[in-house]
Every structure is written in structure tokens, then in C-alpha cells.
Amino acid sequence: MSAHKQSMNTAASVYARIRDAIVDGRLPSGTPLKQDQLASEFGVSKIPVREALVLLEADGFVESFPGRGAIVAKLSREEVEEIYLMRRALEPILLNRSIGRTPAVTWGRADGVLAALATGKLSSSEWHELDQEFHSLLYQHAGLPRIQKLVSNLHSNLARYYALYQALGSPFYDLGEHEHRELLNACKAGNVVEADDILAHHLERTSNDVLEALQPTTVTEDDA
């Protein structure tokens, strides 16, 4: 393996580890990300750490400030609004392209994910992972890998808001379960128009619920 390829693989590994720590709350929003500290923790040089932070910033997980370093991106209403605007624009494209191409086995896997979501014994982070898997299965056969990757990144960024999802409680999860089931049934029936309407409603409702839960006091001024 060339030195360049090895460096890229190392940076990808560091990226995944930092991203996972941000998503599950071990690195809360606003946490400083010191390159030397991260390099020591991961047993790598500062070069792949620096490369990983650049990728994380591009994906919205990290903010950097000239001369002041990088921090975990802070939670904000503006970010939630932008993420959901993009999801509402892109996911119907994927869904419409995918429905007629999706084999029965994929719908069966989506059924299994909904069964897991309905257990009621999940942490918020576990619920978010299954929710993302469900949506990914619906779009899996769209044949639009760039849009699929972008949507996956947008959904992943919402995992940073897991505490808000948790605070919304049972009504939020119960409505989501109902809408997911209706959406999957429309997809199985090949009803593109109905599926599109259900998806649009689902994304608008969840957006409004999260924005309502994200009170201004949740967000602090940048003191990095």
C-alpha cells in the first residue's frame, strides 16, 4: 500500500471515530478539537487528524476558526432548518426513482426495521440509526449515489440532536412509527404520488417538532 493511500485510510478512520463520538454525545457541541490531543489519543500523526477535521467540517460536524482551532459544531435552529429544507428537496427525488426498482426483499428488510423501531426499548441514538436505515432502504435502488450520500450525511448530522428527540417523548415516536408504516405501504403498492405526499408530511412534521424543541436557550454564543 502506498504512503498516500495509507494516509487516506488513516484519515478516514480518524474521521469515523470523531464523527461517532460527536453523534453519540461523547463530544458535545462546542467541544474544542485539539489536533495534538486527538493524534495522541488515536496513536497517529497530526496529518490524518487535520485531514479528518477538514472532512468533518465539510460535512457539517465541525467548525474551524483561523488562529483558534476547531470545535464541534454547535446546535442551531438555522442548521435544522437548512438540513430539513435539503432533505425535503432531495428525498422525494430518491423515493420516486427507487419505488419502481425496489425488489420485495428490500421492502421486507424495511418491514424488519420498522418492527425493531416499534419495540419501545431503544435509546435515542439506536432509534436514530434504525430511522436512518429505514429511509436508506427506501432510496437504495434510486441509482443516484451522490444524492444518496448527501442525504445520508444530512440525516447523520441530525443525530447530534438526539437529546431533543428524546425530550419529545412518546408522541413524537408514535407519530413517526405511524407515518413510516403508511409510507412503506404506499411504496409496496407502487403508489408514487401517495408515498411522496406521506414523505413530505413526515419531513415537515419532524422538522417543526425539532425546531419547537430547540429553544433559543439551547444555543449559546460562540465562546471558542
PyMOL CGO cylinders between C-alpha atoms (Angstrom):
from pymol import cmd
from pymol.cgo import CYLINDER

trace = [
    CYLINDER, 0.00, 0.00, 0.00, 1.35, 3.44, -0.96, 0.3, 1, 1, 1, 1, 1, 1,
    CYLINDER, 1.35, 3.44, -0.96, 2.06, 6.01, 1.74, 0.3, 1, 1, 1, 1, 1, 1,
    CYLINDER, 2.06, 6.01, 1.74, -0.62, 8.30, 0.27, 0.3, 1, 1, 1, 1, 1, 1,
    CYLINDER, -0.62, 8.30, 0.27, -3.30, 5.60, 0.31, 0.3, 1, 1, 1, 1, 1, 1,
    CYLINDER, -3.30, 5.60, 0.31, -2.35, 4.59, 3.84, 0.3, 1, 1, 1, 1, 1, 1,
    CYLINDER, -2.35, 4.59, 3.84, -2.65, 8.24, 4.95, 0.3, 1, 1, 1, 1, 1, 1,
    CYLINDER, -2.65, 8.24, 4.95, -6.10, 8.47, 3.36, 0.3, 1, 1, 1, 1, 1, 1,
    CYLINDER, -6.10, 8.47, 3.36, -7.22, 5.29, 5.11, 0.3, 1, 1, 1, 1, 1, 1,
    CYLINDER, -7.22, 5.29, 5.11, -5.94, 6.60, 8.43, 0.3, 1, 1, 1, 1, 1, 1,
    CYLINDER, -5.94, 6.60, 8.43, -7.73, 9.92, 7.94, 0.3, 1, 1, 1, 1, 1, 1,
    CYLINDER, -7.73, 9.92, 7.94, -10.96, 8.04, 7.11, 0.3, 1, 1, 1, 1, 1, 1,
    CYLINDER, -10.96, 8.04, 7.11, -10.62, 6.01, 10.31, 0.3, 1, 1, 1, 1, 1, 1,
    CYLINDER, -10.62, 6.01, 10.31, -9.99, 9.14, 12.40, 0.3, 1, 1, 1, 1, 1, 1,
    CYLINDER, -9.99, 9.14, 12.40, -12.95, 10.82, 10.69, 0.3, 1, 1, 1, 1, 1, 1,
    CYLINDER, -12.95, 10.82, 10.69, -15.25, 7.91, 11.61, 0.3, 1, 1, 1, 1, 1, 1,
    CYLINDER, -15.25, 7.91, 11.61, -14.10, 7.83, 15.23, 0.3, 1, 1, 1, 1, 1, 1,
    CYLINDER, -14.10, 7.83, 15.23, -14.53, 11.57, 15.77, 0.3, 1, 1, 1, 1, 1, 1,
    CYLINDER, -14.53, 11.57, 15.77, -17.87, 11.58, 13.96, 0.3, 1, 1, 1, 1, 1, 1,
    CYLINDER, -17.87, 11.58, 13.96, -19.17, 8.70, 16.08, 0.3, 1, 1, 1, 1, 1, 1,
    CYLINDER, -19.17, 8.70, 16.08, -18.09, 10.50, 19.25, 0.3, 1, 1, 1, 1, 1, 1,
    CYLINDER, -18.09, 10.50, 19.25, -19.95, 13.63, 18.11, 0.3, 1, 1, 1, 1, 1, 1,
    CYLINDER, -19.95, 13.63, 18.11, -23.09, 11.71, 17.15, 0.3, 1, 1, 1, 1, 1, 1,
    CYLINDER, -23.09, 11.71, 17.15, -23.36, 9.76, 20.40, 0.3, 1, 1, 1, 1, 1, 1,
    CYLINDER, -23.36, 9.76, 20.40, -22.66, 12.81, 22.55, 0.3, 1, 1, 1, 1, 1, 1,
    CYLINDER, -22.66, 12.81, 22.55, -19.19, 11.94, 23.85, 0.3, 1, 1, 1, 1, 1, 1,
    CYLINDER, -19.19, 11.94, 23.85, -18.02, 15.12, 22.12, 0.3, 1, 1, 1, 1, 1, 1,
    CYLINDER, -18.02, 15.12, 22.12, -20.81, 17.65, 22.79, 0.3, 1, 1, 1, 1, 1, 1,
    CYLINDER, -20.81, 17.65, 22.79, -21.36, 20.73, 20.65, 0.3, 1, 1, 1, 1, 1, 1,
    CYLINDER, -21.36, 20.73, 20.65, -18.78, 23.43, 21.31, 0.3, 1, 1, 1, 1, 1, 1,
    CYLINDER, -18.78, 23.43, 21.31, -16.05, 20.99, 22.43, 0.3, 1, 1, 1, 1, 1, 1,
    CYLINDER, -16.05, 20.99, 22.43, -12.57, 22.12, 21.29, 0.3, 1, 1, 1, 1, 1, 1,
    CYLINDER, -12.57, 22.12, 21.29, -10.86, 19.62, 18.98, 0.3, 1, 1, 1, 1, 1, 1,
    CYLINDER, -10.86, 19.62, 18.98, -7.10, 19.83, 19.59, 0.3, 1, 1, 1, 1, 1, 1,
    CYLINDER, -7.10, 19.83, 19.59, -5.09, 18.17, 16.84, 0.3, 1, 1, 1, 1, 1, 1,
    CYLINDER, -5.09, 18.17, 16.84, -2.20, 17.11, 19.09, 0.3, 1, 1, 1, 1, 1, 1,
    CYLINDER, -2.20, 17.11, 19.09, -4.55, 15.69, 21.71, 0.3, 1, 1, 1, 1, 1, 1,
    CYLINDER, -4.55, 15.69, 21.71, -6.55, 13.73, 19.12, 0.3, 1, 1, 1, 1, 1, 1,
    CYLINDER, -6.55, 13.73, 19.12, -3.37, 12.46, 17.45, 0.3, 1, 1, 1, 1, 1, 1,
    CYLINDER, -3.37, 12.46, 17.45, -2.09, 11.18, 20.79, 0.3, 1, 1, 1, 1, 1, 1,
    CYLINDER, -2.09, 11.18, 20.79, -5.43, 9.57, 21.65, 0.3, 1, 1, 1, 1, 1, 1,
    CYLINDER, -5.43, 9.57, 21.65, -5.67, 7.77, 18.31, 0.3, 1, 1, 1, 1, 1, 1,
    CYLINDER, -5.67, 7.77, 18.31, -1.96, 6.92, 18.06, 0.3, 1, 1, 1, 1, 1, 1,
    CYLINDER, -1.96, 6.92, 18.06, -1.47, 8.72, 14.74, 0.3, 1, 1, 1, 1, 1, 1,
    CYLINDER, -1.47, 8.72, 14.74, 0.33, 11.78, 13.45, 0.3, 1, 1, 1, 1, 1, 1,
    CYLINDER, 0.33, 11.78, 13.45, -1.37, 15.17, 13.25, 0.3, 1, 1, 1, 1, 1, 1,
    CYLINDER, -1.37, 15.17, 13.25, -1.62, 14.95, 9.43, 0.3, 1, 1, 1, 1, 1, 1,
    CYLINDER, -1.62, 14.95, 9.43, -4.55, 12.45, 9.26, 0.3, 1, 1, 1, 1, 1, 1,
    CYLINDER, -4.55, 12.45, 9.26, -6.23, 14.27, 12.15, 0.3, 1, 1, 1, 1, 1, 1,
    CYLINDER, -6.23, 14.27, 12.15, -6.01, 17.54, 10.24, 0.3, 1, 1, 1, 1, 1, 1,
    CYLINDER, -6.01, 17.54, 10.24, -7.40, 15.83, 7.11, 0.3, 1, 1, 1, 1, 1, 1,
    CYLINDER, -7.40, 15.83, 7.11, -10.23, 14.27, 9.11, 0.3, 1, 1, 1, 1, 1, 1,
    CYLINDER, -10.23, 14.27, 9.11, -11.19, 17.64, 10.63, 0.3, 1, 1, 1, 1, 1, 1,
    CYLINDER, -11.19, 17.64, 10.63, -11.36, 19.17, 7.14, 0.3, 1, 1, 1, 1, 1, 1,
    CYLINDER, -11.36, 19.17, 7.14, -13.75, 16.40, 6.05, 0.3, 1, 1, 1, 1, 1, 1,
    CYLINDER, -13.75, 16.40, 6.05, -15.81, 16.76, 9.22, 0.3, 1, 1, 1, 1, 1, 1,
    CYLINDER, -15.81, 16.76, 9.22, -16.13, 20.48, 8.64, 0.3, 1, 1, 1, 1, 1, 1,
    CYLINDER, -16.13, 20.48, 8.64, -17.26, 19.85, 5.05, 0.3, 1, 1, 1, 1, 1, 1,
    CYLINDER, -17.26, 19.85, 5.05, -19.96, 17.50, 6.37, 0.3, 1, 1, 1, 1, 1, 1,
    CYLINDER, -19.96, 17.50, 6.37, -21.15, 19.98, 8.99, 0.3, 1, 1, 1, 1, 1, 1,
    CYLINDER, -21.15, 19.98, 8.99, -19.90, 18.27, 12.15, 0.3, 1, 1, 1, 1, 1, 1,
    CYLINDER, -19.90, 18.27, 12.15, -17.05, 20.69, 12.91, 0.3, 1, 1, 1, 1, 1, 1,
    CYLINDER, -17.05, 20.69, 12.91, -16.44, 24.44, 12.77, 0.3, 1, 1, 1, 1, 1, 1,
    CYLINDER, -16.44, 24.44, 12.77, -12.97, 25.92, 12.45, 0.3, 1, 1, 1, 1, 1, 1,
    CYLINDER, -12.97, 25.92, 12.45, -11.74, 29.42, 13.29, 0.3, 1, 1, 1, 1, 1, 1,
    CYLINDER, -11.74, 29.42, 13.29, -8.47, 30.89, 11.96, 0.3, 1, 1, 1, 1, 1, 1,
    CYLINDER, -8.47, 30.89, 11.96, -5.90, 31.01, 14.72, 0.3, 1, 1, 1, 1, 1, 1,
    CYLINDER, -5.90, 31.01, 14.72, -8.31, 29.44, 17.22, 0.3, 1, 1, 1, 1, 1, 1,
    CYLINDER, -8.31, 29.44, 17.22, -8.63, 25.85, 16.02, 0.3, 1, 1, 1, 1, 1, 1,
    CYLINDER, -8.63, 25.85, 16.02, -11.71, 23.68, 15.57, 0.3, 1, 1, 1, 1, 1, 1,
    CYLINDER, -11.71, 23.68, 15.57, -14.74, 22.88, 17.71, 0.3, 1, 1, 1, 1, 1, 1,
    CYLINDER, -14.74, 22.88, 17.71, -17.68, 20.51, 17.43, 0.3, 1, 1, 1, 1, 1, 1,
    CYLINDER, -17.68, 20.51, 17.43, -20.35, 22.44, 15.52, 0.3, 1, 1, 1, 1, 1, 1,
    CYLINDER, -20.35, 22.44, 15.52, -22.95, 23.94, 17.81, 0.3, 1, 1, 1, 1, 1, 1,
    CYLINDER, -22.95, 23.94, 17.81, -26.63, 23.07, 17.69, 0.3, 1, 1, 1, 1, 1, 1,
    CYLINDER, -26.63, 23.07, 17.69, -28.75, 25.70, 15.99, 0.3, 1, 1, 1, 1, 1, 1,
    CYLINDER, -28.75, 25.70, 15.99, -32.21, 26.30, 14.59, 0.3, 1, 1, 1, 1, 1, 1,
    CYLINDER, -32.21, 26.30, 14.59, -30.62, 27.52, 11.37, 0.3, 1, 1, 1, 1, 1, 1,
    CYLINDER, -30.62, 27.52, 11.37, -28.85, 24.20, 10.84, 0.3, 1, 1, 1, 1, 1, 1,
    CYLINDER, -28.85, 24.20, 10.84, -32.02, 22.19, 11.48, 0.3, 1, 1, 1, 1, 1, 1,
    CYLINDER, -32.02, 22.19, 11.48, -33.99, 24.36, 9.05, 0.3, 1, 1, 1, 1, 1, 1,
    CYLINDER, -33.99, 24.36, 9.05, -31.33, 24.02, 6.36, 0.3, 1, 1, 1, 1, 1, 1,
    CYLINDER, -31.33, 24.02, 6.36, -30.96, 20.26, 6.81, 0.3, 1, 1, 1, 1, 1, 1,
    CYLINDER, -30.96, 20.26, 6.81, -34.69, 19.67, 6.54, 0.3, 1, 1, 1, 1, 1, 1,
    CYLINDER, -34.69, 19.67, 6.54, -35.04, 22.01, 3.56, 0.3, 1, 1, 1, 1, 1, 1,
    CYLINDER, -35.04, 22.01, 3.56, -32.42, 19.92, 1.77, 0.3, 1, 1, 1, 1, 1, 1,
    CYLINDER, -32.42, 19.92, 1.77, -33.99, 16.63, 2.85, 0.3, 1, 1, 1, 1, 1, 1,
    CYLINDER, -33.99, 16.63, 2.85, -37.42, 17.77, 1.66, 0.3, 1, 1, 1, 1, 1, 1,
    CYLINDER, -37.42, 17.77, 1.66, -35.94, 18.72, -1.71, 0.3, 1, 1, 1, 1, 1, 1,
    CYLINDER, -35.94, 18.72, -1.71, -33.77, 15.64, -2.25, 0.3, 1, 1, 1, 1, 1, 1,
    CYLINDER, -33.77, 15.64, -2.25, -35.52, 12.67, -0.65, 0.3, 1, 1, 1, 1, 1, 1,
    CYLINDER, -35.52, 12.67, -0.65, -38.62, 12.77, -2.88, 0.3, 1, 1, 1, 1, 1, 1,
    CYLINDER, -38.62, 12.77, -2.88, -36.28, 12.53, -5.88, 0.3, 1, 1, 1, 1, 1, 1,
    CYLINDER, -36.28, 12.53, -5.88, -34.70, 9.40, -4.45, 0.3, 1, 1, 1, 1, 1, 1,
    CYLINDER, -34.70, 9.40, -4.45, -38.04, 7.90, -3.43, 0.3, 1, 1, 1, 1, 1, 1,
    CYLINDER, -38.04, 7.90, -3.43, -39.68, 8.48, -6.81, 0.3, 1, 1, 1, 1, 1, 1,
    CYLINDER, -39.68, 8.48, -6.81, -36.72, 6.94, -8.64, 0.3, 1, 1, 1, 1, 1, 1,
    CYLINDER, -36.72, 6.94, -8.64, -36.47, 3.99, -6.28, 0.3, 1, 1, 1, 1, 1, 1,
    CYLINDER, -36.47, 3.99, -6.28, -40.04, 2.73, -5.82, 0.3, 1, 1, 1, 1, 1, 1,
    CYLINDER, -40.04, 2.73, -5.82, -40.43, 1.02, -9.18, 0.3, 1, 1, 1, 1, 1, 1,
    CYLINDER, -40.43, 1.02, -9.18, -36.95, -0.53, -8.98, 0.3, 1, 1, 1, 1, 1, 1,
    CYLINDER, -36.95, -0.53, -8.98, -37.10, -1.93, -5.47, 0.3, 1, 1, 1, 1, 1, 1,
    CYLINDER, -37.10, -1.93, -5.47, -37.38, -5.72, -5.05, 0.3, 1, 1, 1, 1, 1, 1,
    CYLINDER, -37.38, -5.72, -5.05, -39.67, -7.30, -2.50, 0.3, 1, 1, 1, 1, 1, 1,
    CYLINDER, -39.67, -7.30, -2.50, -36.72, -8.40, -0.37, 0.3, 1, 1, 1, 1, 1, 1,
    CYLINDER, -36.72, -8.40, -0.37, -35.82, -4.75, 0.30, 0.3, 1, 1, 1, 1, 1, 1,
    CYLINDER, -35.82, -4.75, 0.30, -39.38, -3.96, 1.40, 0.3, 1, 1, 1, 1, 1, 1,
    CYLINDER, -39.38, -3.96, 1.40, -39.09, -6.97, 3.70, 0.3, 1, 1, 1, 1, 1, 1,
    CYLINDER, -39.09, -6.97, 3.70, -35.93, -5.57, 5.24, 0.3, 1, 1, 1, 1, 1, 1,
    CYLINDER, -35.93, -5.57, 5.24, -37.70, -2.23, 5.75, 0.3, 1, 1, 1, 1, 1, 1,
    CYLINDER, -37.70, -2.23, 5.75, -40.51, -4.12, 7.50, 0.3, 1, 1, 1, 1, 1, 1,
    CYLINDER, -40.51, -4.12, 7.50, -37.91, -5.63, 9.83, 0.3, 1, 1, 1, 1, 1, 1,
    CYLINDER, -37.91, -5.63, 9.83, -36.51, -2.21, 10.66, 0.3, 1, 1, 1, 1, 1, 1,
    CYLINDER, -36.51, -2.21, 10.66, -39.99, -0.90, 11.50, 0.3, 1, 1, 1, 1, 1, 1,
    CYLINDER, -39.99, -0.90, 11.50, -40.52, -3.90, 13.78, 0.3, 1, 1, 1, 1, 1, 1,
    CYLINDER, -40.52, -3.90, 13.78, -37.28, -3.03, 15.58, 0.3, 1, 1, 1, 1, 1, 1,
    CYLINDER, -37.28, -3.03, 15.58, -38.33, 0.61, 15.88, 0.3, 1, 1, 1, 1, 1, 1,
    CYLINDER, -38.33, 0.61, 15.88, -41.64, -0.41, 17.40, 0.3, 1, 1, 1, 1, 1, 1,
    CYLINDER, -41.64, -0.41, 17.40, -40.09, -2.31, 20.32, 0.3, 1, 1, 1, 1, 1, 1,
    CYLINDER, -40.09, -2.31, 20.32, -40.06, 0.79, 22.51, 0.3, 1, 1, 1, 1, 1, 1,
    CYLINDER, -40.06, 0.79, 22.51, -36.84, -0.32, 24.19, 0.3, 1, 1, 1, 1, 1, 1,
    CYLINDER, -36.84, -0.32, 24.19, -34.38, 1.75, 22.20, 0.3, 1, 1, 1, 1, 1, 1,
    CYLINDER, -34.38, 1.75, 22.20, -32.08, 4.57, 23.22, 0.3, 1, 1, 1, 1, 1, 1,
    CYLINDER, -32.08, 4.57, 23.22, -32.45, 7.74, 21.16, 0.3, 1, 1, 1, 1, 1, 1,
    CYLINDER, -32.45, 7.74, 21.16, -29.21, 7.01, 19.31, 0.3, 1, 1, 1, 1, 1, 1,
    CYLINDER, -29.21, 7.01, 19.31, -30.35, 3.44, 18.49, 0.3, 1, 1, 1, 1, 1, 1,
    CYLINDER, -30.35, 3.44, 18.49, -33.68, 4.80, 17.28, 0.3, 1, 1, 1, 1, 1, 1,
    CYLINDER, -33.68, 4.80, 17.28, -31.90, 7.32, 15.06, 0.3, 1, 1, 1, 1, 1, 1,
    CYLINDER, -31.90, 7.32, 15.06, -29.71, 4.64, 13.48, 0.3, 1, 1, 1, 1, 1, 1,
    CYLINDER, -29.71, 4.64, 13.48, -32.74, 2.49, 12.65, 0.3, 1, 1, 1, 1, 1, 1,
    CYLINDER, -32.74, 2.49, 12.65, -34.67, 5.51, 11.36, 0.3, 1, 1, 1, 1, 1, 1,
    CYLINDER, -34.67, 5.51, 11.36, -31.78, 6.32, 9.03, 0.3, 1, 1, 1, 1, 1, 1,
    CYLINDER, -31.78, 6.32, 9.03, -31.58, 2.69, 7.89, 0.3, 1, 1, 1, 1, 1, 1,
    CYLINDER, -31.58, 2.69, 7.89, -35.31, 2.68, 7.10, 0.3, 1, 1, 1, 1, 1, 1,
    CYLINDER, -35.31, 2.68, 7.10, -35.08, 5.78, 4.92, 0.3, 1, 1, 1, 1, 1, 1,
    CYLINDER, -35.08, 5.78, 4.92, -31.90, 4.48, 3.25, 0.3, 1, 1, 1, 1, 1, 1,
    CYLINDER, -31.90, 4.48, 3.25, -33.69, 1.25, 2.29, 0.3, 1, 1, 1, 1, 1, 1,
    CYLINDER, -33.69, 1.25, 2.29, -36.47, 3.23, 0.62, 0.3, 1, 1, 1, 1, 1, 1,
    CYLINDER, -36.47, 3.23, 0.62, -33.93, 5.07, -1.52, 0.3, 1, 1, 1, 1, 1, 1,
    CYLINDER, -33.93, 5.07, -1.52, -31.47, 2.24, -2.03, 0.3, 1, 1, 1, 1, 1, 1,
    CYLINDER, -31.47, 2.24, -2.03, -32.36, 1.49, -5.65, 0.3, 1, 1, 1, 1, 1, 1,
    CYLINDER, -32.36, 1.49, -5.65, -32.63, 5.07, -6.91, 0.3, 1, 1, 1, 1, 1, 1,
    CYLINDER, -32.63, 5.07, -6.91, -29.32, 4.79, -8.75, 0.3, 1, 1, 1, 1, 1, 1,
    CYLINDER, -29.32, 4.79, -8.75, -28.28, 8.28, -7.63, 0.3, 1, 1, 1, 1, 1, 1,
    CYLINDER, -28.28, 8.28, -7.63, -25.26, 7.63, -5.39, 0.3, 1, 1, 1, 1, 1, 1,
    CYLINDER, -25.26, 7.63, -5.39, -24.18, 11.25, -4.97, 0.3, 1, 1, 1, 1, 1, 1,
    CYLINDER, -24.18, 11.25, -4.97, -27.60, 12.38, -3.79, 0.3, 1, 1, 1, 1, 1, 1,
    CYLINDER, -27.60, 12.38, -3.79, -27.90, 9.28, -1.60, 0.3, 1, 1, 1, 1, 1, 1,
    CYLINDER, -27.90, 9.28, -1.60, -24.57, 10.06, 0.07, 0.3, 1, 1, 1, 1, 1, 1,
    CYLINDER, -24.57, 10.06, 0.07, -25.56, 13.68, 0.64, 0.3, 1, 1, 1, 1, 1, 1,
    CYLINDER, -25.56, 13.68, 0.64, -28.91, 12.67, 2.16, 0.3, 1, 1, 1, 1, 1, 1,
    CYLINDER, -28.91, 12.67, 2.16, -27.14, 10.14, 4.38, 0.3, 1, 1, 1, 1, 1, 1,
    CYLINDER, -27.14, 10.14, 4.38, -24.79, 12.86, 5.65, 0.3, 1, 1, 1, 1, 1, 1,
    CYLINDER, -24.79, 12.86, 5.65, -27.72, 15.20, 6.32, 0.3, 1, 1, 1, 1, 1, 1,
    CYLINDER, -27.72, 15.20, 6.32, -29.51, 12.51, 8.29, 0.3, 1, 1, 1, 1, 1, 1,
    CYLINDER, -29.51, 12.51, 8.29, -26.34, 11.72, 10.22, 0.3, 1, 1, 1, 1, 1, 1,
    CYLINDER, -26.34, 11.72, 10.22, -25.97, 15.36, 11.23, 0.3, 1, 1, 1, 1, 1, 1,
    CYLINDER, -25.97, 15.36, 11.23, -29.41, 15.25, 12.82, 0.3, 1, 1, 1, 1, 1, 1,
    CYLINDER, -29.41, 15.25, 12.82, -28.13, 12.56, 15.18, 0.3, 1, 1, 1, 1, 1, 1,
    CYLINDER, -28.13, 12.56, 15.18, -26.37, 15.35, 17.09, 0.3, 1, 1, 1, 1, 1, 1,
    CYLINDER, -26.37, 15.35, 17.09, -29.83, 16.46, 18.16, 0.3, 1, 1, 1, 1, 1, 1,
    CYLINDER, -29.83, 16.46, 18.16, -30.64, 13.11, 19.79, 0.3, 1, 1, 1, 1, 1, 1,
    CYLINDER, -30.64, 13.11, 19.79, -31.31, 14.74, 23.19, 0.3, 1, 1, 1, 1, 1, 1,
    CYLINDER, -31.31, 14.74, 23.19, -34.06, 16.81, 21.60, 0.3, 1, 1, 1, 1, 1, 1,
    CYLINDER, -34.06, 16.81, 21.60, -35.64, 13.75, 20.01, 0.3, 1, 1, 1, 1, 1, 1,
    CYLINDER, -35.64, 13.75, 20.01, -35.59, 12.10, 23.41, 0.3, 1, 1, 1, 1, 1, 1,
    CYLINDER, -35.59, 12.10, 23.41, -37.23, 15.12, 25.03, 0.3, 1, 1, 1, 1, 1, 1,
    CYLINDER, -37.23, 15.12, 25.03, -40.10, 14.99, 22.53, 0.3, 1, 1, 1, 1, 1, 1,
    CYLINDER, -40.10, 14.99, 22.53, -41.15, 11.66, 24.04, 0.3, 1, 1, 1, 1, 1, 1,
    CYLINDER, -41.15, 11.66, 24.04, -43.69, 9.04, 23.00, 0.3, 1, 1, 1, 1, 1, 1,
    CYLINDER, -43.69, 9.04, 23.00, -45.99, 11.22, 20.84, 0.3, 1, 1, 1, 1, 1, 1,
    CYLINDER, -45.99, 11.22, 20.84, -43.09, 12.03, 18.52, 0.3, 1, 1, 1, 1, 1, 1,
    CYLINDER, -43.09, 12.03, 18.52, -42.02, 8.39, 18.20, 0.3, 1, 1, 1, 1, 1, 1,
    CYLINDER, -42.02, 8.39, 18.20, -45.59, 7.09, 17.86, 0.3, 1, 1, 1, 1, 1, 1,
    CYLINDER, -45.59, 7.09, 17.86, -46.39, 9.50, 15.04, 0.3, 1, 1, 1, 1, 1, 1,
    CYLINDER, -46.39, 9.50, 15.04, -43.15, 8.61, 13.33, 0.3, 1, 1, 1, 1, 1, 1,
    CYLINDER, -43.15, 8.61, 13.33, -43.97, 4.91, 13.55, 0.3, 1, 1, 1, 1, 1, 1,
    CYLINDER, -43.97, 4.91, 13.55, -47.42, 5.50, 12.02, 0.3, 1, 1, 1, 1, 1, 1,
    CYLINDER, -47.42, 5.50, 12.02, -46.04, 7.65, 9.20, 0.3, 1, 1, 1, 1, 1, 1,
    CYLINDER, -46.04, 7.65, 9.20, -43.27, 5.17, 8.46, 0.3, 1, 1, 1, 1, 1, 1,
    CYLINDER, -43.27, 5.17, 8.46, -45.81, 2.35, 8.16, 0.3, 1, 1, 1, 1, 1, 1,
    CYLINDER, -45.81, 2.35, 8.16, -48.05, 4.39, 5.85, 0.3, 1, 1, 1, 1, 1, 1,
    CYLINDER, -48.05, 4.39, 5.85, -45.05, 5.34, 3.73, 0.3, 1, 1, 1, 1, 1, 1,
    CYLINDER, -45.05, 5.34, 3.73, -43.85, 1.76, 3.40, 0.3, 1, 1, 1, 1, 1, 1,
    CYLINDER, -43.85, 1.76, 3.40, -47.34, 0.54, 2.47, 0.3, 1, 1, 1, 1, 1, 1,
    CYLINDER, -47.34, 0.54, 2.47, -47.58, 3.16, -0.29, 0.3, 1, 1, 1, 1, 1, 1,
    CYLINDER, -47.58, 3.16, -0.29, -44.14, 2.16, -1.57, 0.3, 1, 1, 1, 1, 1, 1,
    CYLINDER, -44.14, 2.16, -1.57, -45.09, -1.53, -1.64, 0.3, 1, 1, 1, 1, 1, 1,
    CYLINDER, -45.09, -1.53, -1.64, -48.22, -0.67, -3.60, 0.3, 1, 1, 1, 1, 1, 1,
    CYLINDER, -48.22, -0.67, -3.60, -46.17, 1.33, -6.09, 0.3, 1, 1, 1, 1, 1, 1,
    CYLINDER, -46.17, 1.33, -6.09, -48.23, 4.44, -5.37, 0.3, 1, 1, 1, 1, 1, 1,
    CYLINDER, -48.23, 4.44, -5.37, -45.65, 7.14, -6.03, 0.3, 1, 1, 1, 1, 1, 1,
    CYLINDER, -45.65, 7.14, -6.03, -48.00, 10.11, -5.51, 0.3, 1, 1, 1, 1, 1, 1,
    CYLINDER, -48.00, 10.11, -5.51, -49.26, 8.88, -2.14, 0.3, 1, 1, 1, 1, 1, 1,
    CYLINDER, -49.26, 8.88, -2.14, -45.76, 7.95, -0.99, 0.3, 1, 1, 1, 1, 1, 1,
    CYLINDER, -45.76, 7.95, -0.99, -44.48, 11.39, -1.97, 0.3, 1, 1, 1, 1, 1, 1,
    CYLINDER, -44.48, 11.39, -1.97, -47.28, 13.11, -0.02, 0.3, 1, 1, 1, 1, 1, 1,
    CYLINDER, -47.28, 13.11, -0.02, -46.65, 11.00, 3.09, 0.3, 1, 1, 1, 1, 1, 1,
    CYLINDER, -46.65, 11.00, 3.09, -42.90, 11.63, 2.95, 0.3, 1, 1, 1, 1, 1, 1,
    CYLINDER, -42.90, 11.63, 2.95, -43.42, 15.40, 2.55, 0.3, 1, 1, 1, 1, 1, 1,
    CYLINDER, -43.42, 15.40, 2.55, -45.75, 15.47, 5.56, 0.3, 1, 1, 1, 1, 1, 1,
    CYLINDER, -45.75, 15.47, 5.56, -43.39, 13.31, 7.62, 0.3, 1, 1, 1, 1, 1, 1,
    CYLINDER, -43.39, 13.31, 7.62, -40.39, 15.54, 7.00, 0.3, 1, 1, 1, 1, 1, 1,
    CYLINDER, -40.39, 15.54, 7.00, -42.35, 18.74, 7.60, 0.3, 1, 1, 1, 1, 1, 1,
    CYLINDER, -42.35, 18.74, 7.60, -43.79, 17.45, 10.87, 0.3, 1, 1, 1, 1, 1, 1,
    CYLINDER, -43.79, 17.45, 10.87, -40.48, 16.20, 12.24, 0.3, 1, 1, 1, 1, 1, 1,
    CYLINDER, -40.48, 16.20, 12.24, -38.81, 19.46, 11.24, 0.3, 1, 1, 1, 1, 1, 1,
    CYLINDER, -38.81, 19.46, 11.24, -41.44, 21.50, 13.08, 0.3, 1, 1, 1, 1, 1, 1,
    CYLINDER, -41.44, 21.50, 13.08, -41.24, 19.27, 16.16, 0.3, 1, 1, 1, 1, 1, 1,
    CYLINDER, -41.24, 19.27, 16.16, -37.45, 19.52, 16.40, 0.3, 1, 1, 1, 1, 1, 1,
    CYLINDER, -37.45, 19.52, 16.40, -37.47, 23.28, 15.83, 0.3, 1, 1, 1, 1, 1, 1,
    CYLINDER, -37.47, 23.28, 15.83, -40.07, 23.71, 18.56, 0.3, 1, 1, 1, 1, 1, 1,
    CYLINDER, -40.07, 23.71, 18.56, -37.96, 21.65, 20.95, 0.3, 1, 1, 1, 1, 1, 1,
    CYLINDER, -37.96, 21.65, 20.95, -34.82, 23.59, 20.05, 0.3, 1, 1, 1, 1, 1, 1,
    CYLINDER, -34.82, 23.59, 20.05, -35.47, 26.63, 22.19, 0.3, 1, 1, 1, 1, 1, 1,
    CYLINDER, -35.47, 26.63, 22.19, -33.19, 29.65, 21.88, 0.3, 1, 1, 1, 1, 1, 1,
    CYLINDER, -33.19, 29.65, 21.88, -31.75, 28.88, 25.32, 0.3, 1, 1, 1, 1, 1, 1,
    CYLINDER, -31.75, 28.88, 25.32, -30.38, 25.60, 23.90, 0.3, 1, 1, 1, 1, 1, 1,
    CYLINDER, -30.38, 25.60, 23.90, -27.89, 27.53, 21.81, 0.3, 1, 1, 1, 1, 1, 1,
    CYLINDER, -27.89, 27.53, 21.81, -25.12, 29.54, 23.42, 0.3, 1, 1, 1, 1, 1, 1,
    CYLINDER, -25.12, 29.54, 23.42, -22.94, 32.22, 21.91, 0.3, 1, 1, 1, 1, 1, 1,
    CYLINDER, -22.94, 32.22, 21.91, -19.69, 31.02, 20.38, 0.3, 1, 1, 1, 1, 1, 1,
    CYLINDER, -19.69, 31.02, 20.38, -17.03, 31.47, 23.03, 0.3, 1, 1, 1, 1, 1, 1,
    CYLINDER, -17.03, 31.47, 23.03, -14.42, 29.26, 21.42, 0.3, 1, 1, 1, 1, 1, 1,
]
cmd.load_cgo(trace, "trace")
